[in-house]
Amino acid sequence: MSRRVSVIGLGKLGASMAAGIASQGHDVVGVDINQAAVDAVNHGRAPVQETGLDDLIAANHPRLRATRSHAEAILSSDISFVIVPTPSDERGAFKLQYAAYAFREIGRALAGKPDYHTVVLTSTVLPGASRYGLLPILERSSGKRCGEGFGFCYSPEFVALGNVIRDFLSPDFLLIGEYDRRSGDHLEAHYRDIVDNGASAARMSIENAELAKISVNAYVTTKITFANMLAEICDRMPGGDVDVVSNAIGLDTRIGRKYLTGALGYGGPCFPRDNVALGFLASALGAPADLSGTIDRLNRGIAERLVSRLVGTVHPGATIAALGLAYKPRSHVVEESQAIQIVKALVDRKYRVLAFDPLAGHEANQELGGRALVLDSIEACLQDAEVVLIATPDPSFAQLTAADFTRGHTRTVRVVDFWRHLAPALQGAPGIDYIAYGRCGVTPPSEPNPLAELWEDAVAGFTEGA
Ligand SMILES: NC(=O)c1ccc[n+]([C@@H]2O[C@H](COP(=O)([O-])OP(=O)(O)OC[C@H]3O[C@@H](n4cnc5c(N)ncnc54)[C@H](O)[C@@H]3O)[C@@H](O)[C@H]2O)c1
């Protein structure tokens, strides 16, 4: 069954959703306040950078158009997904002004629409924001009561940048916070015609769905931070290997292996802020908020802790290369990137930093404001570097050989690999001092061993002349 859908906000998530819905045979009208985004879609091009989006929009051009008019979109659709920015505010909560503007425009259009319409908020918001912040705007500007003239759901997506289209069309589950049964039924019927994997729907109150959304991301940040703690332990524990430990505990079905690769911290536009927002909510309601705060503090401290350790072993003014600058591989996004934090901490300590990223060079250059030299090839980066940091597990870095690092160098090059991706090529290679972060060599008997020191006194009296 073909459906008429509108998508308000054609950004990283909204444009991908609009194209994904059109690809399932439905008629989609996109709305954006930004004329360039509207023009891009109407010319069959992606308004934002996202894997596969250009092709998907081009292929579904006849079923997908865009406008700046909220009214035009509401009147030519039966259901609207609102996916506008909800930036963090100074409290750690999410600002509602973009959504409020969209809801006022949608309400005005609903005032003149006789047919039932379901409004779905997809943007990330905190509990209570829909019912007490945004729904009153819809009711006031439409002159109608929710549940009578129109329905409402809060239904966020769980997508990763770079995989947005696939994650949207094949979700693990559908999260539906419904104002009433009719709204939820309407939305679920739409999803059934869109998703391609028969994902089950978790239907609940609006507030529980708002909490569930940020809880997923906050839980993942907890898991990543636990794995990173293991990496920091293994990096100091004689004979420690974080991958060996993670592979083992990941076999436990209560834990699982995903997001358990101890390395640098999490970043990007969603994880850090959703975790902080959960802490804000907990504290606003008088519940313990220490967990979110601790995770945020640990995560934000990783770059500084690693740089402090590095500084003790690298001479002042040395040239250090950082490979990988985005918050994750295959991304243009440098928001909350751990690599950028590391580069800034090194520059602050007066090291000369050269940097490279296969996709995010331009964005990184803007973020760094010329403080480090962002180069457009790995070769140029490695040519001068005495120390090389592998800051993201980008697949292209795993192709590098020992010769790529040693070419033109007369002295040993140190490579610090935070993701341990280059171990097969670099471990033990001549001319390279390879350091796999999260792995610690076995301490020779002649050197102090922190593990031995822990236990020697505990068995005093039993080791001599037993
Ligand atoms: N990007 C993701 O992977 C992701 C994942 C999960 C949740 N989210 C959430 O989705 C929401 C949108 O995120 P995004 O990354 O797509 O943002 P974005 O900044 O990439 O895009 C937002 C778009 O909305 C448009 N816009 C703003 N106000 C508007 C209005 N009143 N009417 C119409 N268009 C308007 C902007 O011009 C922009 O094109 C946020 O709440 C975010 O937290 C995003």
The ligand as a Gaussian input file, in Angstrom:
#p B3LYP/6-31G(d) Opt

LIG

0 1
 N       22.247000      12.166000      12.959000
 C       22.037000      11.071000      13.647000
 O       22.686000      10.028000      13.463000
 C       20.959000      11.032000      14.689000
 C       20.726000       9.816000      15.328000
 C       19.727000       9.750000      16.282000
 C       19.011000      10.890000      16.585000
 N       19.256000      12.053000      15.969000
 C       18.453000      13.221000      16.333000
 O       17.722000      13.684000      15.205000
 C       17.594000      15.102000      15.274000
 C       18.128000      15.700000      13.983000
 O       19.492000      15.336000      13.864000
 P       20.290000      15.517000      12.498000
 O       21.625000      14.959000      12.745000
 O       19.509000      14.997000      11.331000
 O       20.351000      17.128000      12.439000
 P       20.897000      18.040000      11.258000
 O       21.372000      19.271000      11.904000
 O       21.794000      17.270000      10.356000
 O       19.581000      18.387000      10.388000
 C       18.484000      19.075000      10.858000
 C       17.759000      19.736000       9.675000
 O       16.561000      20.332000      10.169000
 C       16.368000      21.577000       9.499000
 N       15.445000      22.382000      10.292000
 C       15.680000      23.058000      11.455000
 N       14.531000      23.589000      11.905000
 C       13.573000      23.252000      11.019000
 C       12.180000      23.490000      10.953000
 N       11.545000      24.192000      11.877000
 N       11.483000      23.007000       9.902000
 C       12.115000      22.284000       8.953000
 N       13.429000      22.004000       8.968000
 C       14.150000      22.481000      10.001000
 C       17.779000      22.128000       9.372000
 O       17.852000      23.117000       8.375000
 C       18.568000      20.847000       9.031000
 O       18.592000      20.645000       7.626000
 C       18.330000      15.535000      16.546000
 O       17.422000      15.596000      17.609000
 C       19.292000      14.393000      16.785000
 O       19.627000      14.268000      18.133000
 C       20.205000      12.160000      15.008000

